């Protein structure tokens, strides 16, 4: 019976354990979305994860509106990722790049133009910008003639990930971002082949995944979805009708892993009473299934032992516990993180959390 600490083959990647590092936006790149030197230290410190999934990384300026987040659309960004990936590999780790298009969850002051989405909608609340928080703006619908250009952006970022040395990529289809805005019916009001029926709303996810898989290999491609409940204002009236077929489509493409962000009613970073769809998705998807949200060692082990998941992605615990797998293995206490430093630009709260042996000493 497998557990958290057993090795697992994830497509073309051999992971030494099933404790994956979830994508965590940390805001340490520069204003041109170029990774900085301290990012190599940060990721290398966490190389004990079965697989590191990087912070969400923009595929284009249009799609990246989070201040000081990194990108993968220019040569300069690609070159700057190389020492980061190299540091993880030197420390014995495996790392995949999460490919991100934020859709309407951006502000024009950051991306230099009107946000785009599946339809002309706006997110309630305010966007993070370089000038503080500003009200979200109404997005313009992506014209159907722009879809080929969007697919080229995903392919370009994937090629850059290969050039930077990443072991694979994960397509961000969750958390209310662009692909999620196409998937769910409270954000997608299109009347073309990308809107209406679940089959049509899944189309963009399928086409992006097919393009990325054709570029890097399906066995080095992952996808992240958030099937249950509202996520940044994006929701669906019948999530089972769209996410179970989406999982089946991803299984047919043959991707290496599917990660599900599934908050519960007592979630610490988002909560919902909408039932989790992972049991149904488990039946529809044949690859490595990774579950995420508020897992601790015991319930994570239980999910793997009873077959609900193949691996568990941990997010916030990795911020303040760079050696999280060892701490879990030894039942050592977990250090708390400081929310004030999640998105700050300096080393504090980023690379200064000690490993267990240092903290004990």
HELIX and SHEET records of a PDB file:
HELIX    1   1 UNK A   37  UNK A   45  1                                   9    
HELIX    2   2 UNK A   75  UNK A   90  1                                  16    
HELIX    3   3 UNK A  108  UNK A  111  1                                   4    
HELIX    4   4 UNK A  144  UNK A  146  5                                   3    
HELIX    5   5 UNK A  147  UNK A  164  1                                  18    
HELIX    6   6 UNK A  178  UNK A  183  1                                   6    
HELIX    7   7 UNK A  198  UNK A  216  1                                  19    
HELIX    8   8 UNK A  218  UNK A  220  5                                   3    
HELIX    9   9 UNK A  239  UNK A  253  1                                  15    
HELIX   10  10 UNK A  278  UNK A  284  1                                   7    
HELIX   11  11 UNK A  297  UNK A  305  1                                   9    
HELIX   12  12 UNK A  316  UNK A  320  1                                   5    
HELIX   13  13 UNK A  324  UNK A  329  1                                   6    
HELIX   14  14 UNK A  339  UNK A  341  5                                   3    
HELIX   15  15 UNK A  356  UNK A  360  1                                   5    
SHEET    1   A 2 UNK A   8  UNK A  10  0                                        
SHEET    2   A 2 UNK A  13  UNK A  15 -1                                        
SHEET    1   B 8 UNK A  19  UNK A  21  0                                        
SHEET    2   B 8 UNK A 311  UNK A 314  1                                        
SHEET    3   B 8 UNK A 288  UNK A 292  1                                        
SHEET    4   B 8 UNK A 257  UNK A 261  1                                        
SHEET    5   B 8 UNK A 221  UNK A 225  1                                        
SHEET    6   B 8 UNK A 168  UNK A 172  1                                        
SHEET    7   B 8 UNK A  95  UNK A 100  1                                        
SHEET    8   B 8 UNK A  52  UNK A  58  1                                        
SHEET    1   C 2 UNK A 116  UNK A 117  0                                        
SHEET    2   C 2 UNK A 140  UNK A 141  1                                        
SHEET    1   D 2 UNK A 126  UNK A 129  0                                        
SHEET    2   D 2 UNK A 132  UNK A 135 -1                                        
END                                                                             
